[in-house]
Amino acid sequence: MKVKLIAHTPDPDALAGAAARSCRSTKPADEIVKEERSKLLRSLEVCVERGHESVIEHASFTFSVEGVSRACTHELVRHRIASYSQQSQRAVKLEKNYIVPPTISKDREAEKIFIAAMDAAWRDYLSLIERGIPVEDARYLLPNAAAANIVVTMNARALMNFFKLRCCTHAQWEIRELAYEMLKLVKKVAPKIFENAGPSCVMAGKCPENDESCPLYPKAGKRPELEKILQR
């Protein structure tokens, strides 16, 4: 997959900090945002530590996602506080392009079965189109493995929740990979907001799945180190 951050709020950390300070100031945010940046970041830090996360909703991030499966995008769009623009299977006649799960690609016989199914799906899909069947109807033959492109916009608070759920080892492998790619990108432009972003074990110091066999399971009350997780 290819994931690119194609747009975001300018200086998201400072903006969220200004929003935080504005809640306890007589000054408007357009004046506060000009204050010393270290003060803005400190206000942001204090605000988030106290659980007042609404201030980070003012920062938004837009991603271009290429080469993920329809199975993955079906999971992605379940995150409702977001905006999506997905490549249309009604409007686009798709070339044969699909995602192979690692568990299948590692098994030679399983991969043969999988590829044969993909070949048959696209052969019949194209045959229907050649017979004059509309693309929007022929697409009913296409599998969940069909590759898709999608544009995703989320605010920082929605992203934090997305990372908490989808960076977890219990998340499906493809959307977990997508979540980590997105996390790496936003940490570069908003390091303070996403300083502690990641799976629940990183953010809250506990595992909601109570899975002690997980390699990220907090040990002796310690949270897993995010940087080590990002290198996985």
Steps between C-alpha positions, in 0.01 A plus 500: 500500500598862454390754760570872464399796716387742230358779719474600863425795726805731513691444826235273656669498843501880533142531379375242749701675771340833411158337515584366844619839629199679356271308735652687798589832345327827419704515179368358171682205345640711215708691757586201715640302205770770465628443852821315584475152352632326811208646699252375243646149509497496879133601503427223253686247711317594820164503328542155347642355824178603672292325237378814321568366151246713311772759434687267264192463281597832338796332330420292192704273276433371148658180366527347157484122537586281202506125454295373791228238468128560505499287815725762659295800386180335628661497845639850460168668422352364821683787667213743458657829609693538178459589133563249223521510120554150364579386148166398350453149364193636322692763304839330458559185296757328718815335377598178673658624820450336837651460846634163616497442878843398638364174641404400146816622325710292741317180405577400141191283454271754667642771276427291189136460609474871576652615170278261304195651668619853421569409137153351465332799665666749265453281193128475564478868600649607168289249309183652641614850403580378146144366479368849575433455870552835678818531706288571808334159463805303388679616816283260703754235400795688645650362824580672830865471394448753218740792544354842570611860546342729755538852638456527876462811715482478879544744783765425760258369759345256254849388399594437863202266534583338165858432613385366837284238329686424178862503618411217738639158409141372509408724205496342154850505348432733208320778684761471777773561243302796366457643851872486571583669170255778581637533853857537375390781268301704753770472766731691267268802472327487839744334742341645813144402417599145407779463755324210675281381213489131422319187618318499834799348676704809405231760563345360816767262628261206497379237257122499440533147360685376813729310266815428696643307203513819291858624451380853582326404825599749774746346743508592871280802441722639224365609164660366181740749342336657197819548298578128516145423388530739204809316380310171470 
